[in-house]
Structures are given as structure tokens and as C-alpha cells.
Amino acid sequence: MKSKGLLSFLLFFILFQLGYAQTSMINVYGRNSEQLNGRWETIIDPFDAGIGWRAVYKDAKPTGKNDFVEYSFIEENTLNVPGDYNSQLPELTYYESSVWYKKKFSHVPDKNERLFIHFGAVNYITDVYFNGKKLGRHEGGFTPFQFEITDLIKENGNALIVRVNNSRVKNGIPGFGFDWFNYGGITRDVHLIKTKKVFIEDYKIQLDPDDKSHIIGYAKLNSELAGQKISIKIPELKIDEKITTNDKGSAAISLKRKIQLWTPEQPRLYNAGLSVENDSINDRIGFRTIKVDGTQILLNGKPVFLRGVNIHEEIPQRKTRAYSDADAQVLINWAKELGCNFVRLVHYPHNEYTIKQAEEKGLMVWEEIPVYQGIDFADSTVKNKAELMLREVIKRDKNRCNVILWSIANETSPSKERDKTLVALAKEAKLLDPSRLVTAAFNNVSYHDYKMELKDSVMKYVDVIGINEYMGWYTDWPKDPEKVEWISNFNKPMIMSEFGGESVYNNKIDTAVKASAWSEDYVVNIYNNQIKMFKKIPFLQGVCPWVLADFRSPVRMQSTYQKGWNRKGLLSDQGDKKKSWYTMKAYYDQLKKVIEIQ
Ligand code: GCU
């Protein structure tokens, strides 16, 4: 074990020295921080000319009459941060290359503080410079990262310069091909975090999976200081304790209390505060247990059926990435209105506002890293990139009690390298967070002898099996839906993680009930048949129609009905409820009645 620890430390040290972003401290919103959001000066740089001798990051300005600086920021050229750049200028609609951003700010330095620039997410490759110095690079479009700037800050004229490139890359995660819009840019909040010299970098406060009155976890400092007193307060549980750090700077949390558990019906959260010396953090924590028992999923020890919906991080009416708390409320309120107790956030980690809105409103969450379809598993860097993204999202959301499933992949094809990578990811997720379930969405179900059989070697390594199937849309029904038999030799719960079909809202163009008319009635028929089949699958413990709302995708360019949109939404691109919305809502209302009777 020692050699593994040393190896990972060395790897981290080398990556850090090479200028790779630090995995961010958790809970930026509960800390002493200010948002750097707003209009940032920008330079569109399609050929990355700004990297070479033009050296945009040096932020040079012409001084003398003959002094020539070709690329320099000007105040008139700005874009909103947070926000994808594709939706902000017509010339950027399908843009896939670099944009340079610059944010100027002042700060009164304080010798007792440390300063960090924290990015909620930037898609896809990000190079960060501060006052002319390169801080480093981050790869990945959906997880947070930070850089320390304590020793570089000035009182005035600080220049934070960021190069963002959203080009798709063969060995990226996701890879070249994916069925959603490639929104590039600084797509989530940017914060200046101020901490004391010693601060709490990480913590976990959750329920002991085996004792519903036992709160366990830890609080970890940014340095290996022993003997430090950390205060933990949860007033509504009469908790006001001091815990002491060990020689790793970590203090164990173990507290017995009578706790109201978090449930979708009563999503009870408790205000919590952590502090060391005079550095403090606030959070809202819920307590629940989530386990599997044979083919059942148990929430707080009771079987639960997941009434879900798939959600992309997009506001269709605005044709932009969702990024704010208001956006999160729109998406989560739609899911609540549908009758959901669960949401699958596809196919990448969503912003923290959405996870927290779901937690406040009683929605369990499936979180997923974008190991999506055509990943170049043969590339030696891919596994490390996927593991880093998994670590980043588990570190960020491990205190969100409503997150019940970490998903390591969507629709990847079996191969030696793919199997090896996914098995490693499943084990890594379990190691990082034994308190939650691990899943993946598979679409390689084999159909023979009139039976659908779950057959994928990786299914052995997940707790819950997600299946994406499009019977009635991409494939015909093999037989009458209620007669389709599903076989699983895994003795695990299955979630139908995707199903559905495309329709154009209020499609009067061709009332014929046929797929090629993108007819609403055709899709209602698909859903009714799917529901008939669901009732015959004994190990089915959840369903997730694909998808909440029509969403933008550059692989959906059929010129009559799609026009750049995937039309499988239960809602149109204007938020109108299609007929299929009412079909799913009626099904969920019926399921809720069954629970109420029990
Ligand atoms: C796949 C995939 C989705 C995609 C959907 C579709 O299952 O997971 O990302 O959008 O099918 O074809 O619409």
C-alpha cells in the first residue's frame, strides 16, 4: 500500500508542477468567496494564433506610436461569464476552437489569507494565466478546478486570463461523437475564494450505512497539521462538538443522534457549520441510507421504485447551457411536476445548483461522467482522465444525500480495454465512496428466443444495471410488449435508464401515426407499450424516459422536423407539454397511489 501511496503522491506532485489544476476544495458556495461573474473581455481565436508570438496571455498594450500589438483585449469585446460562448454571438453558434477571456479585478491583500481562483466548470481544455504567469491547465468540461494565487495577487490591476478551447478530441471524455450540443466556454460560476492560512479543504458528513442514528465522516485540513481543533455544529441536532486532527490533518466525525431521515416525500436537511480557528464553512446536510438487497433498491431500508426522467443541462427556450439557480429551478420543477422522485443528470456532472435544488425538493440523483459511447479506450491517457473526473465529481457532491448513484459510463461497447477501464472506474467509485451505489447505462442487450438477456461482463461490477432500449423507435417490438421477457442472471436491480421516441409538438404536418412523421400519437403508443412491458419485469426498480425536453444536437439535422434538435423530449423546445408527457405523468401518478396504499 505504501508504494501505491508514494506513487500517487509523486504523480500528483509531477502533474501539479507541470501546471495541472488542483482538484478543488469542496463547497465553494458555503465559504468566504466572491463571484467574478459578469462581462469578461474576449478575443475569438479560431486558429489559436494567441498562443504563439502574439502571446495574448501577456496582455500587452501598444505604448509608443510605432509599438505594434496585434492581439490585445479591448473593453468593447466582451462575453457573459458564466455562459457558453456559442449562444452569445451568431458567429460562434457551431464554433469549436479557442476563445480568450480576461477579467480584471482589484483586491486588498491580507497577509493572513490564502486566495484561490475556482472555476465551476469550463468546456473543454482550459489554460489559466494570472498577472502574466501561467497557472496551469485543466481538461474536462463538467467538473470544478482551482488555482492558488496567494503569492501573485496585486492591490490593483489583477488580470486573470483564460484560454478555452471546446474542440472535440479523439482521446477526450467525451470523445469525438456525442448527441448533445458542444457548448464551449466558462459555463459555470467563477469565484475568488479567500481562506485563512489553515482551512478545511474537504469534509464528509453522512449517515452510517448500518446505523440510522450514527453520523460519520471526517473534516480534513489543507495541511497535515495534528492537534488542530475543528468545530462541527448542527444546531437542530444539538451538535456543537470539537474534533481533533491527526498527523494527516484529518479529524474523524462520529456522533449519535435521533435524526429525521431524508426522503423524497420529506427531504429534511439540517444546517451545518464547520470551522477551524476563524475559517468557517456552511452547508445543508441530509441523512439517508441507500443500498441494494438482491434485485431491490432500499432507501432508508425500504424498497423504492425510481420514477425518473433524463435531464440535459440546457434551457431549450434560451438555447443555452443551464448555469444558474434559476435555471436549476426550471429543470427540477419540471421533473417534480411530472411526478418524479428521481432524475438522471445526463451525460456529465451538472452544476451544483441543480444537485442542490433536487436535494431540497426531494429528487434522488444519478450522476454520470461523460464516458459516452465512442471513447478511445486504447489511448493510455483515457483511463486517468476518467478517473480524475470521477474523483472530482465524487469529491464535490459526496455530501449531497440525494445523490444515490455514481454512473461510470453510457453505452460503451465491450472490448478488452473498455472492460478494464470500466472495472477500474467501478472499483474507484466504490473505494472513494462506499456509501453510494455504482451504475452504468448499457445498450448491448442480446435478444434471442424471444427473450431480452442482460449480457455484459461489466454488469458484474456495478450495483445497479441501467439499460437504454428504444423498442418501438430504433427497433421493432420483438413481440407483443407485455409478452417481452427479460432475463438477468445478475440478481441486481435494473433501471430502464432510457426509452422513448421523437415527436414534434403539435405536429399537424402529418397526422398519420407513423415514426417518420415525428408524430406525437406515435410516441404515446411507444410509451404505453413500454409501460405494459415494465409491469412484467420483476427486477425493474426504476424508469427514466428519454428525455425531459427537446435538446440541441449537431447530429440531429433532419431538415423538416429536427433542424438541430433531438425531439425525444416530453416537452418541446419551448417547454410545451407533449401528449407523451401526460402518458408518463399518469403512469407516475398511478405508481404513487400504489405507494400511498402500502
Ligand atoms: C442514446 C444516448 C442518448 C441519445 C439517445 C438518442 O441512448 O444515450 O445520449 O440522445 O440515445 O438516440 O436520442
Residues whose N, C-alpha, C, O or C-beta is under 5 A from the ligand:
A	BS01	GCU	D179 N468 E498
